[in-house]
Amino acid sequence: MSAPWRTALCTASCLVTVLLLACGVVRVVHSFPCESQSNGVQLPMIVCFITASNEHYDYDSLRTGLCSHIVLIDLIGVGKDGSLELLQTSSRSLNRFCKLKQHFSDVGDEAKFIISIGGVAQKSSHFSKALKTSESRFALSDELISFTIKHKLGGLDIAWFYPAQFGGAESDRTNLIVFLRDLYLRTNACGITLSLTVGVDPKDIEISYDVPRINEVVDFVNLLTGDYHNPTSPTHISPLYGQGPRDRLNINYSVMSYIEAGLNPRKIVIMGSCYAYLYISKICKNDTVTTTKLRTVMRLSYLSATELITRESFRTSWDDMRHVPYGMLTKGITKKWLTYNDVESMRRKADYAQHHQLGGMGLFSVDEDDYGGRAGFGRYPMLRALVSILYPELDCSEEELEEEIETIVCPYTGYLTDPVEPECYYACEEGINRAENGILICFKYVLNGGGDHVHHNHYHHTTANHDGDSDDDTAKHYSDNCRRDFRRQNIANRHITTNSTSTGDQ
């Protein structure tokens, strides 16, 4: 289509939309079907991001009733020519995502399924080119609307990291508003929600975002709060508060900055980070002074960080000022420092969102949560921590499932991945073995006391009678829950109560 025709079509489309809005034929929807209103009060959102690049994620493990919005990111982006392109060409994530949407719909869950354009793999310069002219903006908008409708999705998210930065143009800040304004008219006409995922560094607000105008043209804004860390020195990844009034790199400062800049608090969603950073430094000593030299910075999922802490016996501490945990380990000339979120720090963030009456909380991303329950805190402990605060009356306990205990030859003492179920693992312990040849037997639930009783896992201990008799505990999945008593669990031990059935002595 030639440029004049494209411009004319763009103008006509906008005029028709405006006329329909003015005549009341099309209504602008400011609330979502999943956000039922009670006395005019908007219920908090829980936005769950899934990264398309994670091919190992089990989409079927995400149960209904936990998320109000589910966003697939890192699948589509903008090509160097300004048109829509697949970032993961061989990914099966879109098919799995749509099947998950259908399952939710079949059982009556009205969660919004959203496709996000952009992400960490997206070049900022490509967005700049796509939004440079009215013709290119309309073309990208048209492709996005078509893609969303084709796959029967309920929303669009723009994840541009970041306008006017990293190869972008100075005009990006203005062009983003023009693009969002036109896209907002079209998405509302189609019943599609529109959101924006933004950075949290205060300089991002000044350089990249015209906040008052953004407030007018999006349904909500996701604050990606996992980028406060410094890649050159050990720094907290997601502190809730700063060390003092001059500390700008924390969630509270970012939230207040966006509100002061003109963003409606009810449109703010704090995205809790579900990943960690491990700093590995070398200790250098001479005759007069001892220094450390950073050698490596590694990004880990929440589950990997939890396993690392246990496997290497990290000393964990709590920062009372910043409301986050951290871990430390020194061996020889190697010093390790781990920054991460845990269940308690995620609860603190949800409490903060509730106290300040924000739009809600989210998780970036659920595929990096412990969705298989491998660490012993139940499935999705980080996501359930958010639900337990924002919806304390909600019963999201998992149905207890009988599970057959199986044996396997354990080649070493430690943690062994199940070759059949990659999201499961065996916690192997040395001790008295039933096998006469001395081969270690490894159960999904750790064997102890000559094989007569079973620990539910490496982190939960059951009472045993060491005189030979013991409780015959039925091996079951943990029934972790998000009822009101979820908040009264033993925070210090990070435990979720197990439900086991005692059948008496044998």
C-alpha positions in Angstrom: 0.0 0.0 0.0 1.4 3.4 -0.9 2.1 6.1 1.7 -0.8 8.4 0.8 -3.3 5.5 0.9 -1.8 4.3 4.3 -2.1 7.8 5.7 -5.7 8.2 4.5 -6.6 4.8 6.0 -5.0 5.7 9.3 -6.9 9.0 9.5 -10.2 7.3 8.5 -9.7 4.6 11.1 -9.0 7.1 13.9 -12.0 9.3 12.9 -14.4 6.3 12.8 -13.2 5.2 16.3 -13.6 8.7 17.7 -17.1 9.0 16.2 -18.1 5.6 17.6 -16.8 6.6 21.1 -18.6 10.0 20.9 -21.9 8.3 19.9 -21.7 5.7 22.6 -21.5 2.8 20.2 -18.1 1.9 21.6 -17.5 2.3 25.3 -14.1 2.8 26.8 -13.6 0.0 29.4 -11.6 1.1 32.4 -12.0 -2.1 34.4 -11.2 -5.7 33.5 -13.7 -8.6 33.6 -11.4 -10.4 36.2 -11.4 -7.3 38.4 -14.9 -7.5 39.8 -15.8 -4.3 41.5 -17.2 -4.1 45.1 -18.7 -0.8 46.1 -16.7 0.9 43.4 -13.3 -0.4 44.8 -10.9 -1.8 42.2 -9.5 -5.1 43.3 -5.7 -5.5 43.1 -4.2 -7.0 39.9 -1.8 -9.9 40.0 0.2 -9.8 36.7 2.1 -12.9 35.8 4.8 -12.7 33.2 6.1 -15.8 31.3 9.2 -15.6 29.2 8.9 -17.3 25.8 12.5 -18.2 25.7 12.1 -20.7 28.7 11.3 -23.9 26.7 11.4 -26.0 29.9 8.6 -24.2 31.7 5.5 -26.3 32.4 2.6 -24.1 31.4 0.1 -26.7 32.8 1.5 -26.2 36.3 0.0 -22.7 36.5 -3.3 -23.2 38.2 -6.4 -21.0 37.9 -7.3 -18.3 40.4 -3.7 -17.0 41.0 -3.2 -14.4 38.2 -5.5 -11.7 37.0 -3.3 -11.0 33.9 -0.9 -13.4 32.3 1.7 -11.9 29.9 3.9 -13.7 27.4 7.1 -11.7 26.7 10.2 -12.2 24.6 8.2 -13.8 21.8 7.5 -11.0 19.4 9.4 -7.8 18.7 10.2 -5.1 16.1 12.6 -6.0 13.3 15.2 -3.7 11.9 12.8 -2.7 9.1 10.2 -1.6 11.7 7.8 -4.5 11.2 6.7 -7.2 13.6 9.0 -10.2 13.9 9.3 -13.4 16.0 12.1 -13.2 18.5 11.8 -16.9 19.2 11.4 -18.5 15.8 11.4 -22.1 17.1 9.5 -21.5 20.3 6.4 -23.6 21.1 5.5 -21.1 23.8 2.7 -19.4 21.8 0.9 -22.7 21.3 1.3 -23.6 25.0 0.2 -20.1 26.0 -3.0 -20.3 23.9 -3.8 -23.8 25.2 -3.4 -22.4 28.8 -5.8 -19.6 27.9 -8.3 -22.1 26.6 -8.1 -24.1 29.7 -8.6 -21.1 31.9 -11.6 -20.1 29.8 -13.1 -23.6 30.0 -13.1 -23.5 33.8 -14.5 -20.0 34.0 -11.3 -18.1 34.9 -11.5 -14.7 33.3 -7.8 -13.8 33.5 -6.6 -11.6 30.7 -4.0 -13.3 28.4 -1.7 -10.6 27.0 1.1 -10.6 24.4 4.0 -8.3 25.1 6.1 -6.8 22.3 9.7 -6.1 23.0 11.7 -7.3 26.0 15.3 -7.7 26.9 16.2 -9.2 23.5 14.7 -6.2 21.6 17.0 -3.5 20.2 15.8 0.0 21.1 16.7 1.4 17.7 14.2 -0.9 16.0 11.4 0.6 18.1 12.7 4.0 17.2 12.4 3.3 13.5 9.0 1.7 13.8 7.5 4.7 15.6 9.3 7.4 13.6 6.4 8.3 11.1 2.7 8.1 11.2 2.7 5.5 8.5 5.2 3.2 10.3 3.3 3.7 13.6 0.0 2.7 12.0 1.6 -0.3 10.3 3.0 -1.6 13.6 -0.3 -0.9 15.3 -2.2 -2.7 12.6 0.1 -5.8 12.9 -0.2 -5.9 16.7 -4.0 -5.6 16.6 -4.2 -8.4 14.0 -1.8 -10.6 15.9 -3.8 -10.2 19.1 -7.2 -10.8 17.5 -5.9 -13.8 15.5 -4.8 -15.6 18.6 -7.9 -14.5 20.6 -5.8 -12.7 23.3 -7.1 -10.1 25.6 -4.4 -7.5 25.8 -1.2 -5.9 24.5 1.8 -4.9 26.5 4.6 -2.6 25.2 8.0 -3.5 26.7 10.5 -1.0 25.2 13.8 -1.0 27.1 14.2 2.0 26.8 12.9 5.0 24.7 15.6 7.5 23.8 18.3 5.2 25.3 20.6 2.4 24.1 20.6 3.4 20.5 17.2 5.1 20.5 16.4 8.7 19.3 15.6 11.8 21.2 12.2 11.8 19.5 11.3 8.5 21.1 9.7 10.0 24.1 7.2 12.0 22.0 6.7 9.2 19.4 5.8 6.7 22.1 3.0 8.9 23.3 1.6 9.4 19.8 1.8 5.6 19.2 0.1 4.7 22.5 -2.6 7.3 22.0 -3.6 5.8 18.6 -3.2 2.3 19.8 -5.3 2.9 22.9 -8.2 4.1 20.7 -8.0 0.9 18.6 -7.5 -1.5 21.5 -10.5 0.0 23.4 -12.6 -0.3 20.3 -11.7 -4.0 20.1 -12.0 -4.7 23.9 -8.3 -5.2 24.3 -6.4 -3.9 27.3 -3.2 -1.9 26.8 -0.3 -1.8 29.3 3.2 -0.5 29.3 6.2 -2.1 31.0 8.7 0.5 32.2 12.1 0.9 33.9 12.4 2.1 37.5 15.7 4.1 37.5 14.7 7.7 38.1 16.6 8.8 35.0 14.3 6.6 32.9 11.4 8.8 33.9 13.3 11.9 32.9 14.6 10.6 29.6 12.1 8.0 28.4 8.6 8.6 29.7 6.1 11.5 29.5 4.3 10.2 32.5 1.2 12.5 32.6 0.3 11.6 29.0 1.1 7.9 29.5 -1.4 8.0 32.3 -4.1 9.0 29.8 -3.5 6.3 27.2 -2.8 3.0 29.0 -4.8 0.8 31.3 -1.9 0.0 33.7 1.9 0.3 34.0 4.2 -2.5 35.1 7.2 -1.3 37.1 10.1 -3.8 36.4 11.8 -3.7 39.8 14.6 -6.2 39.3 17.2 -3.8 37.8 18.5 -1.9 40.8 21.6 -4.0 41.0 25.0 -2.6 39.9 26.8 -5.0 37.5 30.2 -3.8 38.8 29.7 -4.2 42.6 27.5 -6.2 44.9 24.2 -4.4 45.2 20.7 -5.4 46.2 18.6 -6.4 43.2 15.2 -5.3 44.5 15.3 -3.2 47.7 11.9 -2.0 48.9 13.4 1.1 50.6 16.7 2.9 50.4 19.5 3.3 52.8 18.7 7.0 53.2 16.8 9.9 51.6 19.5 10.2 48.9 19.3 6.6 47.9 17.1 6.7 44.7 17.6 3.0 43.7 14.7 1.4 45.5 11.0 0.6 44.9 9.6 3.2 47.2 11.5 6.0 45.5 10.5 4.8 42.0 6.8 4.4 42.9 6.7 7.9 44.5 8.5 9.4 41.5 6.0 8.0 39.1 3.1 9.2 41.3 4.6 12.7 41.6 5.1 12.7 37.8 1.4 12.2 37.3 0.8 8.4 37.2 -2.4 7.3 38.9 -1.4 4.9 41.8 -4.2 2.6 40.7 -2.5 2.0 37.4 0.9 1.0 39.0 1.8 -2.6 39.2 5.0 -3.5 41.1 6.7 -6.4 39.3 8.5 -8.5 41.9 11.7 -10.0 40.5 11.9 -13.8 40.6 15.6 -14.0 39.8 18.9 -13.4 41.6 22.4 -12.2 40.9 25.5 -13.9 42.2 28.7 -11.8 42.5 31.9 -13.8 42.7 35.0 -11.9 43.7 38.7 -12.8 44.4 40.2 -11.8 47.7 43.6 -10.1 47.1 46.0 -9.7 50.0 49.3 -7.9 50.3 51.4 -6.8 53.2 49.2 -3.8 54.1 45.7 -4.1 52.7 43.1 -6.7 51.7 40.9 -6.0 48.7 38.4 -7.8 46.5 38.3 -7.9 42.7 35.0 -8.8 41.0 35.5 -11.8 38.6 32.0 -12.9 37.6 28.3 -11.8 37.9 25.8 -14.6 37.3 22.0 -14.4 36.8 20.1 -17.1 38.6 16.4 -18.1 38.9 14.8 -18.0 42.3 14.9 -21.8 42.5 18.6 -21.9 41.5 19.4 -19.3 44.1 17.6 -21.3 46.8 19.3 -24.5 45.8 22.7 -22.7 45.8 22.2 -21.4 49.3 21.5 -24.9 50.6 24.1 -26.8 48.5 27.0 -24.4 49.3 25.9 -23.5 52.9 25.6 -19.7 52.3 25.1 -17.6 55.4 21.9 -15.7 54.8 21.0 -12.4 56.4 18.1 -9.9 56.3 18.6 -6.2 55.5 16.2 -4.5 57.9 16.5 -1.1 56.1 15.9 -2.4 52.6 13.6 -5.3 53.5 15.4 -7.9 51.4 17.6 -11.0 52.1 21.1 -11.6 50.9 23.6 -14.4 51.2 27.4 -14.5 51.7 30.0 -17.2 51.4 33.8 -17.0 51.7 36.0 -20.0 50.9 39.7 -19.5 50.6 40.4 -16.5 48.2 36.8 -16.7 46.8 34.0 -14.5 48.1 30.4 -14.9 46.9 27.6 -12.4 47.5 24.0 -13.3 46.5 21.2 -10.8 46.1 17.7 -12.2 45.7 14.0 -12.1 46.7 12.4 -14.7 49.0 8.9 -15.3 50.2 9.1 -12.8 53.0 10.5 -10.0 50.9 7.8 -10.6 48.3 5.1 -10.4 51.0 6.6 -7.0 52.2 6.3 -5.7 48.6 2.7 -6.8 48.4 2.0 -5.2 51.8 3.5 -2.0 50.4 1.3 -2.1 47.3 -1.8 -2.7 49.4 -0.9 0.1 51.9 -0.4 2.7 49.2 -3.5 1.5 47.3 -1.6 0.7 44.1 -3.0 -1.2 41.2 -1.4 -4.5 42.3 1.6 -6.7 42.2 3.2 -9.0 39.6 5.9 -11.6 39.1 8.7 -11.4 36.6 8.6 -14.2 35.8 6.5 -17.2 37.0 8.7 -19.5 34.9 11.6 -18.6 37.3 9.5 -19.3 40.4 9.7 -22.8 41.9 6.8 -24.0 39.9 7.6 -27.7 40.5 7.9 -27.3 44.3 11.5 -28.6 44.3 12.8 -26.5 47.2 10.2 -27.8 49.6 8.0 -24.7 50.0 5.2 -25.9 47.7 4.6 -24.9 44.1 4.9 -21.2 43.1 5.9 -20.0 46.6 6.7 -16.5 45.3 3.4 -16.1 43.5 1.4 -17.5 46.4 3.2 -15.1 48.7 1.6 -12.2 46.7 -1.8 -13.9 46.6 -1.7 -14.5 50.4 -1.4 -10.7 51.1 -3.6 -9.3 48.3 -6.3 -12.0 48.6 -5.9 -13.5 52.1 -9.4 -15.0 52.0 -8.6 -16.9 48.8 -8.1 -20.7 49.2 -5.5 -21.6 46.6 -4.4 -24.8 48.2 -3.4 -27.6 45.9 -5.2 -30.9 45.9 -3.2 -33.6 47.6 -2.0 -36.2 45.2 -1.0 -39.7 46.1 2.5 -40.4 44.8 4.2 -43.7 44.5 7.7 -43.8 46.1 10.3 -45.0 43.6 13.9 -46.0 44.0 16.9 -45.0 41.9 20.6 -45.7 42.1 22.2 -42.5 43.5 25.7 -41.9 42.0 26.6 -39.2 44.6 25.4 -37.5 47.8 23.5 -34.3 46.9 20.8 -33.4 44.5 19.9 -35.5 41.5 17.5 -34.4 38.7 14.8 -36.8 37.8 15.4 -37.8 34.1 11.6 -38.4 33.7 10.4 -35.3 35.4 13.0 -32.5 35.0 11.1 -30.3 37.4 11.6 -32.9 40.2 14.8 -34.0 41.9 16.0 -36.4 44.4 17.6 -35.3 47.6 20.1 -38.1 48.4 21.5 -38.7 51.8 24.1 -41.2 53.1 23.2 -43.4 55.9 21.8 -46.9 56.7 20.8 -48.5 53.4 18.4 -51.3 52.7 20.6 -52.6 49.9 23.1 -55.2 51.0 25.7 -54.1 48.5 25.9 -50.6 49.9 24.5 -48.9 46.9 22.8 -45.6 47.9 19.1 -45.6 47.4 17.5 -42.3 46.5 13.8 -41.5 47.0 11.9 -38.5 45.9 11.4 -38.2 49.7 14.7 -38.7 51.5 15.2 -42.1 53.1 16.3 -42.3 56.7 16.5 -44.7 59.6 17.0 -47.9 57.7 14.3 -47.2 55.2 11.5 -47.4 57.8 10.3 -43.8 57.6 10.4 -41.0 55.1 11.3 -37.3 55.2 9.0 -35.3 53.0 12.0 -33.6 51.6 15.4 -32.3 52.5 14.0 -29.3 54.3 11.1 -30.8 56.3 11.6 -33.2 59.1 9.0 -35.7 60.4 9.1 -37.3 63.9 10.6 -40.8 63.9 10.8 -43.6 66.5 14.4 -44.7 66.4 13.7 -47.8 68.4 12.6 -49.5 65.2 9.0 -48.3 65.0 8.1 -45.2 63.0 5.3 -43.3 61.6 4.2 -44.5 58.2 3.9 -41.1 56.6 2.1 -41.2 53.2 4.2 -39.6 50.5 2.1 -36.7 49.2 2.6 -33.4 47.5 2.6 -30.5 49.8 -0.7 -28.7 50.2 0.6 -25.2 50.4 -2.1 -22.6 50.7 -2.9 -19.0 50.6 -5.5 -18.8 53.4 -5.2 -16.3 56.2 -3.0 -18.6 58.2 -0.4 -18.6 55.3 0.8 -15.3 56.8 1.3 -16.8 60.2 3.8 -19.4 59.1 7.2 -19.6 60.7 8.9 -16.9 58.7 12.3 -17.5 60.2 12.3 -21.1 58.8 10.5 -20.2 55.6 8.2 -23.2 56.2 4.8 -24.0 54.8 3.0 -26.6 56.9 2.9 -30.1 55.4 -0.2 -32.2 55.6 0.8 -35.8 56.3 -1.3 -38.8 57.3 -0.1 -41.0 60.1 -1.3 -44.6 60.0 0.3 -45.8 63.2 3.3 -48.1 64.0 4.3 -51.0 61.8 
